[in-house]
Amino acid sequence: MKDTRLNVSHYKAPLDDMNFLLFDTLHANKIAECEAFEDATEDLFKAVMDEAAKFAEQVLLPVNAQGDREGCQYDPETYSVKTPDGYKDAYQHYMQGGWSGLSASPDFGGQGLPHLLKMIVDEMVCSTNLSFGMYPGLSHGAIDCLTEHGSEDLQSKYLPKLVSGEWTGTMCLTEPQCGTDLGLIGTKAIPNGDAYDITGTKIWITGGEQDLVDNIVHLVLAKLPDAPEGSRGISLFLVPKFLEDGTRNTAFCGGLEHKMGIKGSATCVMNFESAKGWLIGEPNKGLKCMFTMMNAARIMVGMQGLGLAETGYQVSRSFAKERLQSRSIAGAVKPDEKADPIIVHPDVRRMLLRQKAIIEGSRAMAYWTGLHLDLSHAHADADQRERSDDIVQLMTPIVKSFLTDEGFVSCDQALQSMGGAGFTQDWPVEQLLRDGRIARIYEGTNGIQALDLVGRKLTMKGGRLAHTYLSEIKQLLEGVSNSSHLASANSFIEILQETLGGLVIKAAKDPLEAASAATPLLRMFALTTVAVLWAKMAAQSEAEETVGSYSEAFLSSKRKTADHYFRLFQPEMTALAEEVKSGKETLMALTEEEF
Amino acid sequence: MKDTRLNVSHYKAPLDDMNFLLFDTLHANKIAECEAFEDATEDLFKAVMDEAAKFAEQVLLPVNAQGDREGCQYDPETYSVKTPDGYKDAYQHYMQGGWSGLSASPDFGGQGLPHLLKMIVDEMVCSTNLSFGMYPGLSHGAIDCLTEHGSEDLQSKYLPKLVSGEWTGTMCLTEPQCGTDLGLIGTKAIPNGDAYDITGTKIWITGGEQDLVDNIVHLVLAKLPDAPEGSRGISLFLVPKFLEDGTRNTAFCGGLEHKMGIKGSATCVMNFESAKGWLIGEPNKGLKCMFTMMNAARIMVGMQGLGLAETGYQVSRSFAKERLQSRSIAGAVKPDEKADPIIVHPDVRRMLLRQKAIIEGSRAMAYWTGLHLDLSHAHADADQRERSDDIVQLMTPIVKSFLTDEGFVSCDQALQSMGGAGFTQDWPVEQLLRDGRIARIYEGTNGIQALDLVGRKLTMKGGRLAHTYLSEIKQLLEGVSNSSHLASANSFIEILQETLGGLVIKAAKDPLEAASAATPLLRMFALTTVAVLWAKMAAQSEAEETVGSYSEAFLSSKRKTADHYFRLFQPEMTALAEEVKSGKETLMALTEEEF
């Protein structure tokens, strides 16, 4: 039973931390120097963020728990899906607030604002209702893909309504026999006049069917009759639920997955039965079309992990300040109360402080990457665009994996610090843990992200991405005068560089060595990036003047949390370096039978 | 949608591993040298284990998933609780199989078998149906408590039916305002003739109400009118649902908790409204009564973590051998298939092998502790009894925490290695993860276990427990001839000893230093114990003769898994030692406002 005497708040958008990062640490106002983003001033950022905070806190949060309990309902007679109570209203608010087209091209009715700003809004949405956020999230992927690869005809027919939010989009990739390995796709596309007949079954289709909007635009991977084998023979098609003349297309939902979490998000089996579709981009280049929007989509999944972790931290922190239990081992802190608040106990602090150090540090890493995502598209200087693109390419799998893995650990620590209360549905934390579990799997499992890092990103462009990365993070350290933080951050960089050097030599001889080291190496990149950004944030907290105005406690906590970050993760860096070095040997030693 | 083409088995009791541990590694047959356990020969162990395996696989497993979906139903009109379909039948099987009295005293109809054997049965029960296992699990605690502290009158009235399983028992400790801090208990006991009137509300009462049996025997912590303040003023009472004359006692279920997992287990709010109760043990010594059975109860919770992890491993291993996806990076392993089984990929092996190394190592640690639990009660030699008791006292919080924390991580890795499939309810793994989450919290959160280790166990008896422990684990290493394993295990021991030495000095000056180091220190004890036992198991796998007969793959996998264990956890030992050393500084630096 919920202890109703506790006055625990559930979520307030962490605007101070966001502003401190954007304008005091990362100088995100330089985005407005790009012609495409000249409107994206500090004032505009703040105005949008304030509105997003209200929307998330007042519209999305109130329907989150109920959506989890109720889930989505499938009607096999009409193939229709009912979303949880309150979702339709929330979606109307979302649409009317213009959130759908925030970063979409003005050519199709979008506001053309920076992707970084969209990421910040995404964080708030995911903090308050991840299941809801999945519907427009997938639409956004479809918008990006069509904007980049769709014909003028398809763009003019579909983009305006997708951008306005009147329609939504889906991504239809997975089939029962193929998830990671899309080369095994069996869905067929047979030419028929100016279009194609699409036939096959897709699974894991978020929002494949739902009652939020009138029409749903599916982007479907399928194979042409003459397609080459494997992943080089996959094409992308647009398959609307309703055709232009209002006819129902033969794309039907065949059922819903029953999942551990994100129960308010309809995860559909989609049956395409000679459904009418149109080619997007060139034949057999479907995977390439998908990959152009992969970076943004993967970073967005990282924001899900971060968003959930933020809410977990806020709830558990508030609980720890309110819940009275036992005395401090150093003597009563609140002698007038029956017991002390549990935040006095070192073990509770251990859990809270790890959350804080990871969340604020991860947010810095994500925003830094998001800033480069915008610069990579919009900066006037080609060299800067390429450098920024290097950072985005390299950091995408890192942001996706680290924020989702650590987001899960953070929610887990939030739950643990609340004891039995955390395990009940009276509190929102167990839902956060269940909802966040999927983020480590979809958009490429975190193991696949690590392989993307070592197998693709570290080898592309002759290995220049790591060089750009190292030079950029060293640049971030300029102006950090605290000698302890500087030394710590540099030691992270040194261990990373050394490990990287050793691995490159081994991996050149044996690709299994790289694959065996991928996960710990990705984590080393993440811990190093966050270390540098903690040194930077701590330094900014001591700046004589700040752009924003912050409480003394906010600023001093930055320095103390940085201290804790270094204390906690420096030993892990050494341990990870050992793990990378030990390579494939014990991993590959067992035969299949020996497992 | 479940991929029905996969032929994935869900659980077979790991009898080979259990036998190898018991009779080839730990020489558990020496238990039969104790007079009380003279019947507990190897043959008897094996016969009971075979029967338990059948019961778990054939009776408990089939009703596990359904129990999770259905949960328990509370009827507010009758205050009754309906358990999931199939539980009643399963309970009848449990009772008729004599499982209820396995380790209970023959004086009351029990079989008086070793506690170690009960732990093994518990593991199988928890592997196949944790929610179900909670009902008899709590009964067992009540039986132990009554056997140790009940008056002859109470024993004769209640023990026979508890031991036979005709009735069940509960433990009523927690109240809304007190979980960890039982000193805050508000439930009152007012003397009334030969009995007491008990009034108060208890929460988190497992099986407080259910439809499996005719009568429920509550053991309730409450305060006498003249009781001293705090935890020294708590007494223990027996409060039956039905009195001897058949009258309904005024102890009613007021509702059920809605939880993340163990949904088939009825977690009740219990309202005692001048319910009739009888004192157990002496007035104001209730906590002491509870604590005498705490070791067994906490070790049992550890077995829950282990049991769930075993099932997670079996399912994910089977999945990894069946699921075809992508090619090995070193070239096709199954060129005739469309893709290779995912067990060829290093990152999948990383997850599976971690599970295997932890599960088999943890099982060894638990059985080693269980063996000492029996020797501490039944060995003829008083000195051996005390040494064994030292081991049990020290290891109890370690077994409880490490097996539940690592059991959760193992299930998490099982889920992750299965990708999207793992997140759906078509597979049992997401339920294992949800069910196992509570084991890190109840019977004392894992943070409390760590404080028990550093605050109580390491300081009691003048600090002799750690000495006994070190001498015992060094003895285990005798006969280990593999120089690499021996050196590795010894290095774990050295790091632990050194860390312990440093902490004792700091903690003597400041108790916050001990409390700040508790969790990483506990983990160092666990990793060291498991390291020693892996060296031991690997050595036994190379013995010229074995007691049981094992496949070559089983024996060679022991050596290879030991190699992997050392590779993976040696660096972490060093990192943990650093964390312990860094102490309270950054943890205690933040003010409450700075969080």
Interface residues (C-beta under 8 A of the other chain):
Chain A: M1 D3 T174 P176 Q177 C178 G179 T180 D181 L184 I203 W204 G255 E257 H258 K259 M260 G261 V269 R317 A320 K321 L324 Q325 S326 I329 A330 K338 A339 P341 I343 H345 P346 D347 V348 R349 R350 M351 L352 L353 K356 L415 Q416 G419 G420 G422 F423 T424 Q425 D426 E430 L433 R434 R437 I438 R440 I441 Y442 T445 N446 G447 A450 L451 G455 D510 P511 L512 A515 S516 A518 T519 A553 S556 S557 K560 T561 D563 H564 R567 L568 Q570 P571 E572 T574 A575 L576 E578 E579 S582 K584 E585 T586 L587 M588 A589 L590 T591 E592 E593 E594 F595
Chain B: M1 D3 R5 T174 P176 Q177 C178 G179 T180 D181 L184 I203 W204 G255 E257 H258 K259 M260 G261 V269 R317 A320 K321 L324 Q325 S326 I329 A330 K338 A339 P341 I343 H345 P346 D347 V348 R349 R350 M351 L352 L353 K356 L415 Q416 G419 G420 G422 F423 T424 Q425 D426 E430 L433 R434 R437 I438 R440 I441 Y442 T445 N446 G447 A450 L451 G455 D510 P511 L512 A515 S516 A518 T519 A553 S556 S557 K560 T561 D563 H564 R567 L568 Q570 P571 E572 T574 A575 L576 E578 E579 S582 K584 E585 T586 L587 M588 A589 L590 T591 E592 E593 E594 F595
